[in-house]
Amino acid sequence: MRLPTLVAALVSILVVAACNQSPPGPLHKTDRVAKAEASMAACKKRVGLDDVATPSGMVLDDPATRGQEMTPEMAGQLRLKVQCALELNELLAARQ
């Protein structure tokens, strides 16, 4: 007789404990953008492309530049899109 009461009490405690946990809130947009920009800057520094502008998208084969001669700026942006893909994806998502 004591076992069912003990089990019911234990389940009640677990339910109350689970309900009282507040979920971690999402970062505010400005915090997320700032964190993503810092991460992107660190990646650019790590790959040695500090002076290359951050790409505005992830498209590797851009129809607007298809067929054009590869410039150092285009090569740098392409390299950033590949080597800093995770950081760039997060930055672009944070800016939306």
C-alpha positions as CSV (number, residue, x, y, z in Angstrom):
1,M,0.0,0.0,0.0
2,R,2.8,2.4,0.7
3,L,4.5,1.7,-2.6
4,P,1.7,3.2,-4.9
5,T,1.6,6.3,-2.7
6,L,5.4,6.7,-2.8
7,V,5.3,6.2,-6.6
8,A,2.5,8.8,-7.0
9,A,4.4,11.3,-4.9
10,L,7.6,10.8,-6.8
11,V,5.8,11.2,-10.2
12,S,4.1,14.4,-8.9
13,I,7.5,15.8,-7.8
14,L,9.0,15.0,-11.2
15,V,6.1,16.6,-13.1
16,V,6.3,19.8,-11.0
17,A,10.1,20.0,-11.4
18,A,9.8,19.5,-15.2
19,C,7.1,22.2,-15.5
20,N,9.0,24.7,-13.5
21,Q,12.0,24.8,-15.8
22,S,12.1,27.9,-18.0
23,P,13.3,27.2,-21.5
24,P,16.4,29.0,-22.6
25,G,15.3,32.1,-24.5
26,P,16.6,32.8,-28.0
27,L,19.2,35.4,-28.3
28,H,17.9,38.9,-29.1
29,K,18.4,39.7,-32.8
30,T,21.1,42.3,-32.1
31,D,23.0,39.9,-29.8
32,R,22.8,37.1,-32.4
33,V,24.0,39.4,-35.2
34,A,26.9,40.7,-33.0
35,K,27.9,37.2,-32.1
36,A,27.7,36.0,-35.7
37,E,29.8,39.0,-36.9
38,A,32.4,38.3,-34.3
39,S,32.5,34.7,-35.3
40,M,32.8,35.7,-39.0
41,A,35.6,38.2,-38.3
42,A,37.5,35.5,-36.4
43,C,37.1,33.1,-39.3
44,K,38.3,35.7,-41.8
45,K,41.3,36.3,-39.7
46,R,42.0,32.6,-39.3
47,V,42.0,32.0,-43.1
48,G,43.9,35.3,-43.8
49,L,41.2,37.2,-45.6
50,D,40.6,40.1,-43.2
51,D,40.6,42.6,-46.1
52,V,37.9,40.8,-48.2
53,A,34.4,42.0,-47.8
54,T,31.9,39.6,-46.2
55,P,29.8,38.0,-49.0
56,S,26.1,38.9,-49.0
57,G,25.0,35.4,-49.9
58,M,26.1,31.7,-50.1
59,V,25.7,31.1,-53.9
60,L,28.9,29.7,-55.2
61,D,28.0,29.8,-58.9
62,D,26.6,33.3,-59.3
63,P,24.9,33.8,-62.7
64,A,25.8,37.5,-62.5
65,T,29.5,36.8,-62.5
66,R,29.5,33.6,-64.6
67,G,31.9,33.8,-67.5
68,Q,33.9,36.8,-66.1
69,E,37.5,36.6,-65.3
70,M,38.3,35.7,-61.7
71,T,39.5,38.8,-59.8
72,P,41.3,38.6,-56.5
73,E,38.2,40.0,-54.8
74,M,36.0,37.3,-56.3
75,A,38.5,34.6,-55.4
76,G,38.6,35.8,-51.8
77,Q,34.8,35.9,-51.5
78,L,34.6,32.4,-53.0
79,R,37.2,31.1,-50.6
80,L,35.3,32.8,-47.7
81,K,32.1,31.1,-48.8
82,V,33.8,27.7,-48.6
83,Q,36.1,28.0,-45.6
84,C,33.8,30.1,-43.4
85,A,30.5,28.5,-44.5
86,L,29.1,27.8,-41.0
87,E,29.9,31.3,-39.8
88,L,28.6,32.9,-42.9
89,N,25.3,30.9,-42.8
90,E,24.8,32.0,-39.2
91,L,25.5,35.6,-40.0
92,L,23.1,35.7,-43.0
93,A,20.4,34.0,-40.9
94,A,20.9,36.4,-38.0
95,R,20.6,39.4,-40.3
96,Q,17.2,38.3,-41.6
